Every structure is written in structure tokens, then in C-alpha cells.
């Protein structure tokens, strides 16, 4: 049996335990599953509830392929791009400020913050915009990238303020913005491109309204 086939049983067994390095293990042996066919120690955990297949949100592409023209028209009427744009920008700015604050405080740039920003922007656009058109995903991706860019810039300002023993707002005011592009170019590296890409992907993916098959039927 493959590891995936074994995990179908292990995830529902009362003897399971999670190891952060190895994944799901057997509590009795502290090892990964080795059984074939059927585990002699399998003990079904009745607290485990399987999620019905019709209760799983579909990918955006699948949703668009299944909906009828009448439903599509109805869902488009519920979209609110202006609200999605405004709230997405607000969350993006908040994410950029938090990224800068954490970077300056730790003196270390945590790239995974870019992924969190992208996801936050995407979820916000989805919640307030209820969008199904491509423009919502594109907007999520653009805002996510710009937010990461702003986070990097605010981090630089924070380091300048700390080095010169100045206030943050004062440093923003005194900063020579003619040096903006050279400084950003100098501090920009391959990892930035990588994480910006992750942020854009998250911002795009999570920006669309999600439906389960059951919810889609109710819309109809």
C-alpha cells in the first residue's frame, strides 16, 4: 500500500499521533504505518467526522464551468468591486506596516510574511467583494505585490530612523525620495522575487468567491 492509502485509515484511527517532523504516526509503535491491506491495531475514532463531498468548496475554474448563464448573471449582480478594492488596499497597508515593524524589531526579514499578506488581501477581497470575475483575482495579486513592496520600503525607513535616532514620521518626511529606486534596487534580491510571487498567487487564488456544489444548487 502507498503512504496515502495507509493514511486513509490512520487519520481515522484512535491510535494516531502527530509528529511535527515525520507526520502522522502510530501511537503504539511511534512509527509510520507499515501494514498492507488492513491494520490489526486499527480502532476507529468515532469523533472523526468526514466532510461530505458536496460540502467541499470547488476551485474557481470548476465553479465557472458548472454555473448556468442565469446564475452567472445573478452572481455578477452581487459583486462589489469598489468595496473589494478599498478593503483589499486597507488590509494590504496594514500587512505592510506589520511586516516592517516585525522586520525592524527582529532585524530579520521574514519572507513568509509576504504569503500572509497575499492570503489576507485575497480573503478580504473575497469576503467584501463576492467576486467571480477575473478582475478580483488580478486585483488581489496586484495589491499583494504592492503591499510587499511597501513593507520592504517601510522596513528601510525603520532602519534609517533607528540608525539616525529619529522618529519614524520624521524620517519619512526627511527621506530623499530621489534615492528611492536605487535603494530599493540595491536591497532587492532573488528571494524577494520568489516571495512576491507567492504573495501574488495567494492574493489571486483567495480573492474569488467560493461555492460548494450544494451552495451552487441553492443559488439556482
Phi and psi restraints in degrees (value plus and minus 20) as a CYANA .aco file:
   2 UNK   PHI     -99.5   -59.5
   2 UNK   PSI     144.3   184.3
   3 UNK   PHI     -79.5   -39.5
   3 UNK   PSI     -59.6   -19.6
   4 UNK   PHI     -83.0   -43.0
   4 UNK   PSI     -61.0   -21.0
   5 UNK   PHI     -86.8   -46.8
   5 UNK   PSI     -57.8   -17.8
   6 UNK   PHI     -87.0   -47.0
   6 UNK   PSI     -58.0   -18.0
   7 UNK   PHI     -86.4   -46.4
   7 UNK   PSI     -43.7    -3.7
   8 UNK   PHI     -77.6   -37.6
   8 UNK   PSI     -58.5   -18.5
   9 UNK   PHI    -103.2   -63.2
   9 UNK   PSI     -63.1   -23.1
  10 UNK   PHI     -81.0   -41.0
  10 UNK   PSI     -56.6   -16.6
  11 UNK   PHI     -87.0   -47.0
  11 UNK   PSI     -38.8     1.2
  12 UNK   PHI    -129.1   -89.1
  12 UNK   PSI     -13.6    26.4
  13 UNK   PHI    -114.2   -74.2
  13 UNK   PSI     118.7   158.7
  14 UNK   PHI     -89.9   -49.9
  14 UNK   PSI     -35.5     4.5
  15 UNK   PHI    -111.4   -71.4
  15 UNK   PSI      -6.0    34.0
  16 UNK   PHI    -102.9   -62.9
  16 UNK   PSI     135.7   175.7
  17 UNK   PHI    -171.7  -131.7
  17 UNK   PSI     132.8   172.8
  18 UNK   PHI    -122.4   -82.4
  18 UNK   PSI     110.0   150.0
  19 UNK   PHI    -134.8   -94.8
  19 UNK   PSI     106.3   146.3
  20 UNK   PHI     -83.9   -43.9
  20 UNK   PSI     -42.8    -2.8
  21 UNK   PHI    -115.1   -75.1
  21 UNK   PSI     -58.5   -18.5
  22 UNK   PHI    -124.2   -84.2
  22 UNK   PSI     -35.0     5.0
  23 UNK   PHI      76.2   116.2
  23 UNK   PSI    -167.6  -127.6
  24 UNK   PHI     -97.8   -57.8
  24 UNK   PSI     106.2   146.2
  25 UNK   PHI    -142.8  -102.8
  25 UNK   PSI     145.2   185.2
  26 UNK   PHI    -103.5   -63.5
  26 UNK   PSI     107.5   147.5
  27 UNK   PHI     -85.2   -45.2
  27 UNK   PSI     -46.5    -6.5
  28 UNK   PHI     -96.5   -56.5
  28 UNK   PSI     -54.3   -14.3
  29 UNK   PHI    -132.5   -92.5
  29 UNK   PSI     -34.0     6.0
  30 UNK   PHI      39.3    79.3
  30 UNK   PSI       9.0    49.0
  31 UNK   PHI    -152.1  -112.1
  31 UNK   PSI     147.5   187.5
  32 UNK   PHI     -90.1   -50.1
  32 UNK   PSI     138.6   178.6
  33 UNK   PHI     -81.2   -41.2
  33 UNK   PSI     120.9   160.9
  34 UNK   PHI    -147.8  -107.8
  34 UNK   PSI     -19.7    20.3
  35 UNK   PHI     -91.9   -51.9
  35 UNK   PSI     138.9   178.9
  36 UNK   PHI    -147.7  -107.7
  36 UNK   PSI     106.7   146.7
  37 UNK   PHI      67.9   107.9
  37 UNK   PSI     -90.8   -50.8
  38 UNK   PHI    -167.6  -127.6
  38 UNK   PSI     118.3   158.3
  39 UNK   PHI    -108.2   -68.2
  39 UNK   PSI     105.8   145.8
  40 UNK   PHI     -86.5   -46.5
  40 UNK   PSI     -40.3    -0.3
  41 UNK   PHI    -121.7   -81.7
  41 UNK   PSI      -9.7    30.3
  42 UNK   PHI     -84.3   -44.3
  42 UNK   PSI     108.6   148.6
  43 UNK   PHI    -156.7  -116.7
  43 UNK   PSI      85.9   125.9
  44 UNK   PHI     -81.1   -41.1
  44 UNK   PSI     110.7   150.7
  45 UNK   PHI    -110.2   -70.2
  45 UNK   PSI      89.3   129.3
  46 UNK   PHI     -91.0   -51.0
  46 UNK   PSI     -31.8     8.2
  47 UNK   PHI    -100.3   -60.3
  47 UNK   PSI     -33.0     7.0
  48 UNK   PHI     -98.4   -58.4
  48 UNK   PSI     104.7   144.7
  49 UNK   PHI    -132.6   -92.6
  49 UNK   PSI     102.3   142.3
  50 UNK   PHI     -99.9   -59.9
  50 UNK   PSI     117.8   157.8
  51 UNK   PHI    -102.5   -62.5
  51 UNK   PSI     106.3   146.3
  52 UNK   PHI     -78.3   -38.3
  52 UNK   PSI     126.0   166.0
  53 UNK   PHI     -81.1   -41.1
  53 UNK   PSI     -53.0   -13.0
  54 UNK   PHI    -101.1   -61.1
  54 UNK   PSI     -15.8    24.2
  55 UNK   PHI    -127.8   -87.8
  55 UNK   PSI     -10.8    29.2
  56 UNK   PHI    -119.2   -79.2
  56 UNK   PSI     101.8   141.8
  57 UNK   PHI     -77.9   -37.9
  57 UNK   PSI     118.4   158.4
  58 UNK   PHI    -108.2   -68.2
  58 UNK   PSI     132.2   172.2
  59 UNK   PHI     -80.3   -40.3
  59 UNK   PSI     134.4   174.4
  60 UNK   PHI     -78.3   -38.3
  60 UNK   PSI     -61.1   -21.1
  61 UNK   PHI     -83.2   -43.2
  61 UNK   PSI     -57.8   -17.8
  62 UNK   PHI     -89.9   -49.9
  62 UNK   PSI     -58.4   -18.4
  63 UNK   PHI     -80.9   -40.9
  63 UNK   PSI     -66.6   -26.6
  64 UNK   PHI     -84.9   -44.9
  64 UNK   PSI     -49.3    -9.3
  65 UNK   PHI     -96.8   -56.8
  65 UNK   PSI     -42.7    -2.7
  66 UNK   PHI    -117.9   -77.9
  66 UNK   PSI     -45.6    -5.6
  67 UNK   PHI     -95.7   -55.7
  67 UNK   PSI     127.9   167.9
  68 UNK   PHI    -103.3   -63.3
  68 UNK   PSI     148.0   188.0
  69 UNK   PHI     -82.5   -42.5
  69 UNK   PSI     -57.1   -17.1
  70 UNK   PHI     -87.7   -47.7
  70 UNK   PSI     -61.1   -21.1
  71 UNK   PHI     -88.0   -48.0
  71 UNK   PSI     -59.9   -19.9
  72 UNK   PHI     -79.0   -39.0
  72 UNK   PSI     -63.6   -23.6
  73 UNK   PHI     -83.7   -43.7
  73 UNK   PSI     -59.5   -19.5
  74 UNK   PHI     -86.2   -46.2
  74 UNK   PSI     -64.1   -24.1
  75 UNK   PHI     -87.2   -47.2
  75 UNK   PSI     -56.6   -16.6
  76 UNK   PHI     -84.7   -44.7
  76 UNK   PSI     -51.7   -11.7
  77 UNK   PHI     -89.4   -49.4
  77 UNK   PSI     -40.3    -0.3
  78 UNK   PHI    -111.2   -71.2
  78 UNK   PSI     -26.4    13.6
  79 UNK   PHI     -90.0   -50.0
  79 UNK   PSI     129.3   169.3
  80 UNK   PHI    -159.8  -119.8
  80 UNK   PSI      65.5   105.5
  81 UNK   PHI     -87.3   -47.3
  81 UNK   PSI     -57.5   -17.5
  82 UNK   PHI     -81.3   -41.3
  82 UNK   PSI     -64.6   -24.6
  83 UNK   PHI     -86.7   -46.7
  83 UNK   PSI     -58.9   -18.9
  84 UNK   PHI     -82.3   -42.3
  84 UNK   PSI     -62.6   -22.6
  85 UNK   PHI     -85.0   -45.0
  85 UNK   PSI     -67.9   -27.9
  86 UNK   PHI     -83.6   -43.6
  86 UNK   PSI     -70.1   -30.1
  87 UNK   PHI     -88.2   -48.2
  87 UNK   PSI     -55.0   -15.0
  88 UNK   PHI     -83.1   -43.1
  88 UNK   PSI     -62.3   -22.3
  89 UNK   PHI     -84.9   -44.9
  89 UNK   PSI     -62.6   -22.6
  90 UNK   PHI     -80.0   -40.0
  90 UNK   PSI     -67.7   -27.7
  91 UNK   PHI     -85.0   -45.0
  91 UNK   PSI     -57.7   -17.7
  92 UNK   PHI     -81.9   -41.9
  92 UNK   PSI     -62.0   -22.0
  93 UNK   PHI     -86.3   -46.3
  93 UNK   PSI     -63.8   -23.8
  94 UNK   PHI     -79.9   -39.9
  94 UNK   PSI     -63.9   -23.9
  95 UNK   PHI     -82.1   -42.1
  95 UNK   PSI     -60.5   -20.5
  96 UNK   PHI     -84.2   -44.2
  96 UNK   PSI     -62.7   -22.7
  97 UNK   PHI     -84.4   -44.4
  97 UNK   PSI     -62.6   -22.6
  98 UNK   PHI     -84.1   -44.1
  98 UNK   PSI     -62.3   -22.3
  99 UNK   PHI     -79.6   -39.6
  99 UNK   PSI     -66.2   -26.2
 100 UNK   PHI     -83.3   -43.3
 100 UNK   PSI     -63.5   -23.5
 101 UNK   PHI     -82.3   -42.3
 101 UNK   PSI     -63.6   -23.6
 102 UNK   PHI     -87.9   -47.9
 102 UNK   PSI     -60.5   -20.5
 103 UNK   PHI     -82.6   -42.6
 103 UNK   PSI     -65.4   -25.4
 104 UNK   PHI     -88.2   -48.2
 104 UNK   PSI     -60.4   -20.4
 105 UNK   PHI     -86.2   -46.2
 105 UNK   PSI     -59.1   -19.1
 106 UNK   PHI    -114.7   -74.7
 106 UNK   PSI     -33.2     6.8
 107 UNK   PHI      38.1    78.1
 107 UNK   PSI      13.1    53.1
 108 UNK   PHI    -168.9  -128.9
 108 UNK   PSI     109.6   149.6
 109 UNK   PHI    -104.6   -64.6
 109 UNK   PSI      95.3   135.3
 110 UNK   PHI    -111.6   -71.6
 110 UNK   PSI      82.7   122.7
 111 UNK   PHI     -82.1   -42.1
 111 UNK   PSI     -49.2    -9.2
 112 UNK   PHI     -87.3   -47.3
 112 UNK   PSI     -33.3     6.7
 113 UNK   PHI     -81.6   -41.6
 113 UNK   PSI     -50.5   -10.5
 114 UNK   PHI     -83.3   -43.3
 114 UNK   PSI     -59.1   -19.1
 115 UNK   PHI     -86.0   -46.0
 115 UNK   PSI     -61.5   -21.5
 116 UNK   PHI     -83.7   -43.7
 116 UNK   PSI     -60.1   -20.1
 117 UNK   PHI     -83.3   -43.3
 117 UNK   PSI     -66.4   -26.4
 118 UNK   PHI     -79.1   -39.1
 118 UNK   PSI     -65.0   -25.0
 119 UNK   PHI     -85.5   -45.5
 119 UNK   PSI     -61.9   -21.9
 120 UNK   PHI     -82.3   -42.3
 120 UNK   PSI     -63.6   -23.6
 121 UNK   PHI     -84.5   -44.5
 121 UNK   PSI     -64.3   -24.3
 122 UNK   PHI     -81.6   -41.6
 122 UNK   PSI     -69.2   -29.2
 123 UNK   PHI     -81.2   -41.2
 123 UNK   PSI     -58.6   -18.6
 124 UNK   PHI     -84.7   -44.7
 124 UNK   PSI     -65.2   -25.2
 125 UNK   PHI     -82.8   -42.8
 125 UNK   PSI     -59.3   -19.3
 126 UNK   PHI     -84.1   -44.1
 126 UNK   PSI     -65.4   -25.4
 127 UNK   PHI     -86.8   -46.8
 127 UNK   PSI     -67.0   -27.0
 128 UNK   PHI    -108.9   -68.9
 128 UNK   PSI     -44.5    -4.5
 129 UNK   PHI    -114.4   -74.4
 129 UNK   PSI     -47.1    -7.1
 130 UNK   PHI      30.0    70.0
 130 UNK   PSI      22.8    62.8
 131 UNK   PHI    -110.1   -70.1
 131 UNK   PSI     126.7   166.7
 132 UNK   PHI    -145.1  -105.1
 132 UNK   PSI     -33.6     6.4
 133 UNK   PHI     -95.8   -55.8
 133 UNK   PSI     134.4   174.4
 134 UNK   PHI     -79.3   -39.3
 134 UNK   PSI     -48.1    -8.1
 135 UNK   PHI     -79.6   -39.6
 135 UNK   PSI     -49.3    -9.3
 136 UNK   PHI     -89.6   -49.6
 136 UNK   PSI     -62.0   -22.0
 137 UNK   PHI     -87.1   -47.1
 137 UNK   PSI     -62.7   -22.7
 138 UNK   PHI     -82.5   -42.5
 138 UNK   PSI     -62.4   -22.4
 139 UNK   PHI     -82.0   -42.0
 139 UNK   PSI     -62.7   -22.7
 140 UNK   PHI     -80.0   -40.0
 140 UNK   PSI     -62.2   -22.2
 141 UNK   PHI     -86.3   -46.3
 141 UNK   PSI     -64.2   -24.2
 142 UNK   PHI     -85.2   -45.2
 142 UNK   PSI     -65.7   -25.7
 143 UNK   PHI     -82.9   -42.9
 143 UNK   PSI     -59.4   -19.4
 144 UNK   PHI     -81.5   -41.5
 144 UNK   PSI     -64.7   -24.7
 145 UNK   PHI     -84.6   -44.6
 145 UNK   PSI     -66.7   -26.7
 146 UNK   PHI     -83.8   -43.8
 146 UNK   PSI     -54.5   -14.5
 147 UNK   PHI     -86.4   -46.4
 147 UNK   PSI     -60.4   -20.4
 148 UNK   PHI     -84.4   -44.4
 148 UNK   PSI     -62.1   -22.1
 149 UNK   PHI     -81.2   -41.2
 149 UNK   PSI     -64.0   -24.0
 150 UNK   PHI     -84.8   -44.8
 150 UNK   PSI     -59.2   -19.2
 151 UNK   PHI     -80.8   -40.8
 151 UNK   PSI     -60.9   -20.9
 152 UNK   PHI     -84.0   -44.0
 152 UNK   PSI     -64.2   -24.2
 153 UNK   PHI     -84.0   -44.0
 153 UNK   PSI     -65.4   -25.4
 154 UNK   PHI     -84.3   -44.3
 154 UNK   PSI     -49.9    -9.9
 155 UNK   PHI     -85.3   -45.3
 155 UNK   PSI     -63.2   -23.2
 156 UNK   PHI     -81.3   -41.3
 156 UNK   PSI     -64.3   -24.3
 157 UNK   PHI     -80.3   -40.3
 157 UNK   PSI     -61.2   -21.2
 158 UNK   PHI     -82.2   -42.2
 158 UNK   PSI     -61.3   -21.3
 159 UNK   PHI     -87.4   -47.4
 159 UNK   PSI     -59.9   -19.9
 160 UNK   PHI     -80.9   -40.9
 160 UNK   PSI     -65.1   -25.1
 161 UNK   PHI     -81.6   -41.6
 161 UNK   PSI     -62.3   -22.3
 162 UNK   PHI     -86.8   -46.8
 162 UNK   PSI     -61.8   -21.8
 163 UNK   PHI     -87.3   -47.3
 163 UNK   PSI     -59.7   -19.7
 164 UNK   PHI    -110.8   -70.8
 164 UNK   PSI     -21.1    18.9
 165 UNK   PHI      38.1    78.1
 165 UNK   PSI      26.4    66.4
 166 UNK   PHI    -136.6   -96.6
 166 UNK   PSI     144.2   184.2
 167 UNK   PHI     -93.7   -53.7
 167 UNK   PSI     136.4   176.4
 168 UNK   PHI     -84.2   -44.2
 168 UNK   PSI     -68.9   -28.9
 169 UNK   PHI     -83.7   -43.7
 169 UNK   PSI     -59.0   -19.0
 170 UNK   PHI     -82.5   -42.5
 170 UNK   PSI     -60.8   -20.8
 171 UNK   PHI     -85.6   -45.6
 171 UNK   PSI     -59.9   -19.9
 172 UNK   PHI     -80.7   -40.7
 172 UNK   PSI     -56.6   -16.6
 173 UNK   PHI     -92.7   -52.7
 173 UNK   PSI     -59.3   -19.3
 174 UNK   PHI    -106.0   -66.0
 174 UNK   PSI     -32.3     7.7
 175 UNK   PHI     -80.6   -40.6
 175 UNK   PSI     115.5   155.5
 176 UNK   PHI    -103.2   -63.2
 176 UNK   PSI      78.6   118.6
 177 UNK   PHI     -91.7   -51.7
 177 UNK   PSI     -27.4    12.6
 178 UNK   PHI     -90.6   -50.6
 178 UNK   PSI     -37.9     2.1
 179 UNK   PHI    -115.7   -75.7
 179 UNK   PSI     -14.4    25.6
 180 UNK   PHI     -78.0   -38.0
 180 UNK   PSI     -74.3   -34.3
 181 UNK   PHI     -84.9   -44.9
 181 UNK   PSI     -66.5   -26.5
 182 UNK   PHI     -78.6   -38.6
 182 UNK   PSI     -62.2   -22.2
 183 UNK   PHI     -87.9   -47.9
 183 UNK   PSI     -64.3   -24.3
 184 UNK   PHI     -84.3   -44.3
 184 UNK   PSI     -57.1   -17.1
 185 UNK   PHI     -86.8   -46.8
 185 UNK   PSI     -58.6   -18.6
 186 UNK   PHI     -87.9   -47.9
 186 UNK   PSI     -54.0   -14.0
 187 UNK   PHI    -112.7   -72.7
 187 UNK   PSI     -23.5    16.5
 188 UNK   PHI    -109.3   -69.3
 188 UNK   PSI     109.3   149.3
 189 UNK   PHI    -152.7  -112.7
 189 UNK   PSI    -195.1  -155.1
 190 UNK   PHI     -81.3   -41.3
 190 UNK   PSI     -60.6   -20.6
 191 UNK   PHI     -84.4   -44.4
 191 UNK   PSI     -52.3   -12.3
 192 UNK   PHI     -82.7   -42.7
 192 UNK   PSI     -64.8   -24.8
 193 UNK   PHI     -79.7   -39.7
 193 UNK   PSI     -63.1   -23.1
 194 UNK   PHI     -81.6   -41.6
 194 UNK   PSI     -70.2   -30.2
 195 UNK   PHI     -92.8   -52.8
 195 UNK   PSI     -50.5   -10.5
 196 UNK   PHI     -82.3   -42.3
 196 UNK   PSI     -58.7   -18.7
 197 UNK   PHI     -84.1   -44.1
 197 UNK   PSI     -62.6   -22.6
 198 UNK   PHI     -81.3   -41.3
 198 UNK   PSI     -63.7   -23.7
 199 UNK   PHI     -81.4   -41.4
 199 UNK   PSI     -64.1   -24.1
 200 UNK   PHI     -82.7   -42.7
 200 UNK   PSI     -60.9   -20.9
 201 UNK   PHI     -82.8   -42.8
 201 UNK   PSI     -65.8   -25.8
 202 UNK   PHI     -85.0   -45.0
 202 UNK   PSI     -63.8   -23.8
 203 UNK   PHI     -80.5   -40.5
 203 UNK   PSI     -57.2   -17.2
 204 UNK   PHI     -94.2   -54.2
 204 UNK   PSI     -69.4   -29.4
 205 UNK   PHI     -82.6   -42.6
 205 UNK   PSI     -62.9   -22.9
 206 UNK   PHI    -106.6   -66.6
 206 UNK   PSI     -23.3    16.7
 207 UNK   PHI     -97.8   -57.8
 207 UNK   PSI     -38.0     2.0
 208 UNK   PHI    -108.4   -68.4
 208 UNK   PSI     126.0   166.0
 209 UNK   PHI     -84.8   -44.8
 209 UNK   PSI     115.5   155.5
 210 UNK   PHI    -126.9   -86.9
 210 UNK   PSI     126.5   166.5
 211 UNK   PHI    -157.1  -117.1
 211 UNK   PSI     123.3   163.3
 212 UNK   PHI    -107.3   -67.3
 212 UNK   PSI     141.5   181.5
 213 UNK   PHI     -76.0   -36.0
 213 UNK   PSI     -56.9   -16.9
 214 UNK   PHI     -86.4   -46.4
 214 UNK   PSI     -63.1   -23.1
 215 UNK   PHI     -83.3   -43.3
 215 UNK   PSI     -57.6   -17.6
 216 UNK   PHI     -85.9   -45.9
 216 UNK   PSI     -55.4   -15.4
 217 UNK   PHI     -87.2   -47.2
 217 UNK   PSI     -57.6   -17.6
 218 UNK   PHI     -86.8   -46.8
 218 UNK   PSI     -52.8   -12.8
 219 UNK   PHI     -83.8   -43.8
 219 UNK   PSI     -59.4   -19.4
